[in-house]
Each structure stands twice: as C-alpha cells, then as structure tokens.
Amino acid sequence: MRLTPQAGIMNIALYEGGKSSIAGHSDVVKLSSNENPLGPPPAAMTAIGRASGTVHRYPSTDHAELRAAIGQTYGLAAEQIICGVGSDEVLQFVCQAFAGEGDEIIYTEHGFSMYPILAHMAGATPVQVAEAERVVSVDQILAAVSERTRIVMLANPANPTGTMLPDGELERLARGLPATVILVIDGAYAEYAEGYDGGASLVAELPNVLMTRTFSKVYGLGGLRIGWGYGAREVIEVLTRIRQPFNLSTVQLQAAQAAVEDRDWVPACTALNAEQRARLTAALRQLGVACDESHANFVLARFADEAEAGAVDLALQAEGILVRRVTGYGFPEGLRMTVGDAQQTGRLIAALTKWREGRA
C-alpha cells in the first residue's frame, strides 16, 4: 500500500528562481529576480538590528502595528488588511479558503507561475486563458467563467510582460464577474505604475475583490518575505482563520513597519526605476529588439527566436550579467531584464550592444 498525496499535488512543477552567481565572475550584475537595486530603506535596516535583540520573544499575532502603518501610508482601513509570508502566502490563503476539489481558478497564459501551483495545492483545477498581445484579455477571462469558477487571479502590472490593464478594463472585469467569484489583483509591482491604486478603489466598492502587495520589490525586503492583502472585512475574517498566528517574525514585522513608514523611499526608487526603464527600453529598440512598454521594474526583451535568446543570455553571462529566461512563461524567445541602477543599466546596454555588433 502506497501513501497517496492529495489531488493535484503531483501536478505541481517545482518553481525555479533566478540564478544568483556565474562561475568565474565575482562582480555579478544580478538582473534576474526583479530586486530593488537600492535595497531596503535605511530605517528598515536599523529596525532589523533593533529587532534582533528580541528574537527570544514570540512576535505579535495580530500584526496590529504593521497593519496600522500600512493603512496610514496607503489610506486603507487597517482592519481590512491581512499580512503574510510574502504576498504568495496571502494568495495561498485565498485558494485554500475559497477553492477546492471540483472548483476552477482562472489565470492568464503568461501569468505568474505560482497561480497554477496554488490552484493545485488547494485541489482545484487551474484554467488558463489567452492574452491579447501579451496583455490580459478581459473578454477571454469572462468567457472562461463557469459555474465551477471560484477565483480569478491576475497580476497588474503583469509578470513577466510588464504590461497592465488600464483602470477602466480592470473595473469592467471586476463588475463582470459573478458575486460568487473572487477577483484577486496581485499588485507586487503596483508602486512602479504611476497613478495606480492597485485595485483599492474596487475593493471599496465590491466585496469579491481582493488586492495583494509585497515588501519584496520596491521596499527591497525580498529576503525577509513579507506581503499583505486588502479586501472586504468578511473576506479578511475568513482568511485570518487559516493564517497561522505566528506566521511573521518580529524581525519581519518591525522591518516592514519601518519601511512603509518611510514616505520618501518609494518615490525615490520609482523615479530611478522610471528613468532607467526608459533608458533600457530605448536601447533595446535601437538595437532592434522588441519590447512592450513596461509598467514594472523589468523589461521583457523578445528576440528573433529561442536560439537567439539563448545566445544573448550566454553573451550576457560572459560579461558577468544575469537576466531571466522565461521559457516556462510561454516566451522561449524572451529574456526578462530587471531594471537596475544607472551603472548596472549601462553595463547591460554595453553588453547587449557588444552582442549586436558581434552579429553584424
């Protein structure tokens, strides 16, 4: 007799993160994981040091101070916020609480690879729908909704494309879904999209909309794994029932609180990102490499074919630069390039130019 895992578990493909090192290179420019080149705010680093002296104590179970700080910064009701180990855990809470065997979770063809994984973890069936020129298609999603649909998951801005739905289309999607279907708006890169509230206004009007955010990107705390979600009180109450009471450590809580209370950090980081993103996009197009307008902290470069993308990846590694192959996202011809600081972007453009000139 054999042990049998729950339905869907064996359908999960293991997640592969971006590389961190290159043999023979000590000064690697890591542009493969969409990390903030400026790192975390100094206030967060100070908080980490301060918190290290109290790690023998159990942390807060209600995350009240962090939720209050998030609410204050983003203009949200603290009682409608839930915190998790990265926004991934909040997404897991939603799937675990509202979907199960026989249910369906919709995601788009180039959507974040964790979405089908989370569906399988809950025993639900992931349903992939087509995009339109690498942009989420509201019509395709609405057409895929069935009586078995429980959750629609989408990232806006999207990863790895960097494209996003405009507010009007996002609202059309939210209002077009049945009240029994939760729309999850994954806003990991929301801060990088100018004038975008990440779905907060929709949450205020519709009880079946939930938005998630992370401290891993613009706040530079990816190594600590902190995220949060914002939704209707009744939804947050359900999710809180399955959240482990000590899911976040004292170090995580205090670092995140210090980061979100630093009101100058996000504008500084997003200004640098916008400047270098425009620089990288212009350089790629000048070199004849296709790329969409990105609203995140990366650019998806699309080469002639998979072979050319592989050759460019190797050429960049030879120069000590790591970018991300995105074959698993449906782009065998693509390389996702994180936007770095001015020096890193300069090195990347120089390496790409060298590759192109070598092909001439």
C-alpha positions in Angstrom: 0.0 0.0 0.0 1.4 3.4 -1.0 0.9 6.8 0.6 -1.2 9.0 -1.7 -0.9 12.8 -1.8 -4.0 14.9 -2.1 -5.4 15.5 -5.6 -3.3 18.0 -7.6 -0.1 17.9 -5.6 1.8 15.7 -8.1 0.8 18.1 -10.9 2.9 20.9 -9.4 6.0 21.7 -11.2 8.8 23.0 -8.9 9.3 26.7 -9.0 12.7 27.8 -10.4 14.1 31.1 -9.1 16.6 33.4 -10.9 20.3 32.5 -10.8 22.5 34.4 -8.4 26.0 33.5 -9.5 28.2 32.9 -12.6 31.2 30.7 -12.4 34.4 32.8 -12.8 32.7 36.1 -12.0 32.9 37.8 -8.6 31.2 41.1 -9.6 27.9 39.8 -11.0 25.2 42.2 -12.0 22.1 40.3 -10.9 19.2 41.4 -13.1 17.2 38.1 -12.9 14.9 38.5 -9.9 13.3 41.9 -10.1 15.1 43.1 -7.0 15.4 46.8 -6.0 19.0 47.9 -6.8 18.8 50.4 -3.9 18.0 47.7 -1.4 15.8 48.4 1.6 15.3 51.8 3.3 18.0 52.6 5.9 15.2 52.8 8.5 14.3 49.1 7.8 17.9 48.1 8.3 18.0 49.9 11.7 14.8 48.2 12.7 16.2 44.8 11.8 19.2 45.4 14.1 16.9 46.6 16.8 14.6 43.6 16.5 17.5 41.1 16.6 17.8 41.7 20.3 14.2 40.5 20.9 14.1 37.3 18.9 13.8 35.2 22.0 10.2 36.6 22.4 7.2 35.5 20.4 6.0 38.1 17.9 2.7 39.8 17.7 -0.1 37.5 16.5 -2.4 40.3 15.1 0.2 42.3 13.3 -1.7 45.4 14.5 1.1 47.9 14.3 2.2 46.8 10.8 -1.4 46.8 9.6 -1.9 50.3 11.1 1.2 51.6 9.4 0.2 50.1 6.0 -3.3 51.6 6.4 -1.8 55.0 7.3 0.5 55.1 4.3 -1.9 53.8 1.7 -5.1 55.3 3.1 -6.7 51.9 3.9 -8.7 50.5 6.8 -6.3 48.5 9.0 -9.0 46.0 9.9 -9.3 45.0 6.2 -5.6 44.2 5.9 -4.0 40.7 6.4 -0.3 40.1 6.4 1.6 37.1 5.1 4.9 35.5 4.4 5.2 37.4 1.1 2.1 38.1 -0.9 2.4 34.5 -2.0 1.1 33.3 1.3 -1.9 35.6 1.1 -2.7 34.2 -2.3 -2.4 30.7 -0.8 -4.9 31.7 1.9 -7.4 32.8 -0.7 -7.1 29.5 -2.7 -7.2 27.4 0.5 -10.3 29.2 1.8 -12.4 29.6 -1.3 -11.5 26.8 -3.7 -11.2 23.1 -3.5 -11.6 19.9 -5.5 -14.1 20.4 -8.4 -13.6 24.1 -8.4 -11.7 26.2 -11.0 -9.2 29.0 -10.7 -8.7 31.2 -13.8 -5.3 32.7 -14.7 -3.8 34.1 -17.9 -1.4 32.4 -20.3 1.6 34.5 -19.3 0.6 34.8 -15.6 2.8 34.3 -12.6 3.8 30.7 -12.4 2.6 30.4 -8.8 -1.0 30.7 -9.8 -1.5 27.2 -11.1 0.7 25.9 -8.3 -1.6 27.4 -5.7 -4.6 26.0 -7.5 -3.2 22.5 -7.4 -2.3 23.0 -3.7 -6.0 23.6 -3.0 -7.1 20.6 -5.1 -8.7 23.0 -7.6 -8.3 23.0 -11.4 -6.2 25.8 -12.9 -7.8 27.2 -16.1 -5.5 29.1 -18.4 -7.0 31.7 -20.8 -5.4 33.5 -23.7 -4.0 37.1 -23.6 -4.1 39.7 -26.4 -0.7 40.8 -27.5 0.8 40.0 -24.0 -1.9 42.0 -22.2 -4.6 40.4 -20.0 -7.9 40.0 -22.0 -11.0 40.8 -20.0 -13.2 39.2 -22.7 -11.2 35.9 -22.6 -11.5 35.8 -18.8 -15.2 36.5 -18.7 -15.8 33.9 -21.4 -14.0 31.3 -19.4 -16.0 31.8 -16.2 -18.2 28.8 -15.5 -20.4 27.6 -12.6 -17.2 26.0 -11.2 -15.1 29.2 -11.2 -14.3 30.4 -7.7 -11.2 32.7 -8.2 -9.7 34.8 -11.0 -6.0 35.6 -10.4 -4.1 38.2 -12.3 -1.0 40.4 -11.8 -1.4 44.1 -12.7 1.2 45.1 -13.8 1.9 41.6 -15.1 5.0 39.5 -14.7 6.9 38.7 -16.9 5.4 41.0 -19.5 5.3 44.3 -17.6 2.0 45.2 -19.3 -1.1 46.2 -17.4 -4.8 46.6 -17.7 -6.0 50.2 -17.6 -8.3 51.1 -14.8 -11.4 51.0 -17.0 -10.7 47.5 -18.2 -9.9 46.3 -14.6 -13.2 47.7 -13.4 -15.1 46.0 -16.4 -13.6 42.7 -15.3 -14.4 43.2 -11.7 -18.0 44.2 -12.4 -18.5 41.4 -15.0 -17.7 38.6 -12.6 -20.4 36.8 -10.6 -20.6 37.7 -7.0 -19.5 34.2 -6.1 -16.1 34.6 -7.9 -13.2 36.4 -6.1 -11.1 38.6 -8.3 -7.5 38.7 -6.9 -5.4 41.6 -8.1 -1.8 40.8 -7.5 -0.1 44.1 -7.1 3.5 43.1 -6.5 4.7 45.8 -8.9 1.9 48.3 -8.3 4.1 51.0 -6.9 6.0 51.2 -10.2 2.9 52.1 -12.1 2.2 55.8 -11.9 -1.2 56.8 -10.6 -2.4 53.3 -9.9 -4.0 52.3 -6.7 -3.6 48.6 -7.1 -7.3 47.9 -7.0 -8.1 49.6 -3.7 -11.0 51.6 -5.1 -12.5 48.4 -6.4 -12.2 46.7 -3.0 -14.0 49.6 -1.5 -17.0 49.0 -3.8 -17.0 45.3 -4.5 -16.9 42.6 -1.7 -15.5 40.0 -4.1 -12.3 41.9 -5.0 -9.0 41.4 -3.1 -5.7 43.1 -3.8 -2.3 41.9 -2.6 1.0 43.8 -2.3 4.5 42.9 -1.3 7.6 44.3 0.5 9.9 42.3 -1.7 10.1 44.7 -4.7 10.1 48.5 -4.2 10.8 48.2 -0.5 13.8 45.9 -1.1 12.9 43.3 1.6 12.7 40.2 -0.6 14.9 38.2 1.7 12.6 38.7 4.6 9.4 37.6 2.8 6.6 40.0 3.8 3.4 40.7 2.0 -0.2 41.8 2.6 -3.7 41.7 1.3 -6.6 44.2 1.4 -10.2 43.1 1.0 -13.7 43.2 2.4 -14.0 42.6 6.1 -15.8 39.3 5.7 -13.2 38.0 3.3 -10.3 39.1 5.6 -12.0 37.4 8.5 -12.2 34.1 6.7 -8.5 34.4 5.6 -7.4 35.2 9.2 -9.0 32.0 10.4 -6.5 29.9 8.4 -3.5 32.2 8.9 -1.0 30.7 11.4 -0.8 33.1 14.4 3.0 33.5 14.3 3.4 33.5 10.5 5.6 36.6 10.7 8.6 37.1 12.9 9.4 40.2 15.0 12.2 41.0 12.5 9.8 40.9 9.6 7.2 42.9 11.3 9.5 45.7 12.5 11.4 45.9 9.2 8.2 46.2 7.2 6.8 48.8 9.5 9.9 50.9 9.3 9.9 50.6 5.5 6.3 51.5 4.9 6.6 54.5 7.3 9.4 55.9 5.2 7.4 58.1 2.9 10.4 59.2 0.8 11.7 55.8 -0.1 9.1 54.7 -2.7 9.2 58.0 -4.7 13.0 57.9 -4.8 13.0 54.2 -6.0 10.2 54.6 -8.6 11.8 57.7 -10.0 15.1 55.9 -10.5 13.3 52.9 -12.0 11.3 55.0 -14.4 14.4 56.8 -15.7 16.4 53.6 -16.1 13.5 51.6 -17.5 13.0 54.2 -20.2 16.8 54.1 -20.9 16.8 50.3 -21.2 13.6 50.2 -23.4 15.0 52.8 -25.8 18.3 51.0 -26.1 16.6 47.6 -26.8 14.5 49.2 -29.5 17.5 50.9 -31.0 19.2 47.5 -31.2 16.2 46.1 -33.0 14.9 44.1 -30.0 11.2 44.0 -29.5 9.8 45.0 -26.1 6.5 46.3 -24.8 6.1 49.4 -22.6 6.7 48.2 -19.1 4.9 49.4 -16.0 7.1 47.4 -13.6 10.7 47.2 -12.6 11.8 45.0 -15.5 11.6 44.8 -19.3 10.7 41.7 -21.3 13.0 41.7 -24.3 11.8 39.5 -27.2 14.4 38.2 -29.6 14.1 36.5 -33.0 13.7 33.0 -31.6 14.7 30.7 -28.7 18.2 30.2 -30.1 18.9 33.9 -30.3 17.6 34.4 -26.8 19.9 31.6 -25.5 22.8 33.1 -27.3 22.2 36.5 -25.8 21.8 35.0 -22.4 25.2 33.3 -22.7 26.8 36.5 -24.1 25.5 38.5 -21.1 26.8 35.9 -18.6 30.2 36.1 -20.3 30.1 39.8 -19.3 29.0 38.9 -15.7 25.3 39.8 -16.1 22.4 37.6 -15.1 19.0 38.0 -16.7 16.0 35.6 -16.6 15.0 33.1 -19.3 11.2 33.0 -19.4 10.6 29.9 -21.5 8.3 28.5 -18.8 6.1 31.6 -19.1 5.5 31.0 -22.8 8.3 33.2 -24.1 11.1 30.9 -25.3 12.4 33.9 -27.3 12.3 36.2 -24.3 14.7 37.5 -21.6 13.3 39.4 -18.7 15.7 42.1 -17.6 15.4 43.7 -14.2 15.9 47.5 -14.2 19.0 48.3 -12.3 20.7 51.5 -11.2 22.4 53.7 -13.7 25.7 51.8 -13.6 24.0 48.4 -13.9 21.8 49.5 -16.8 24.9 50.9 -18.5 26.7 47.6 -18.2 23.7 45.8 -19.6 23.3 48.1 -22.5 27.0 47.9 -23.3 26.9 44.1 -23.2 23.8 44.0 -25.5 25.5 46.4 -27.9 28.6 44.3 -27.9 26.5 41.2 -28.8 24.7 43.0 -31.6 27.9 44.4 -33.1 29.3 40.9 -33.0 26.4 39.7 -35.1 26.8 42.5 -37.6 
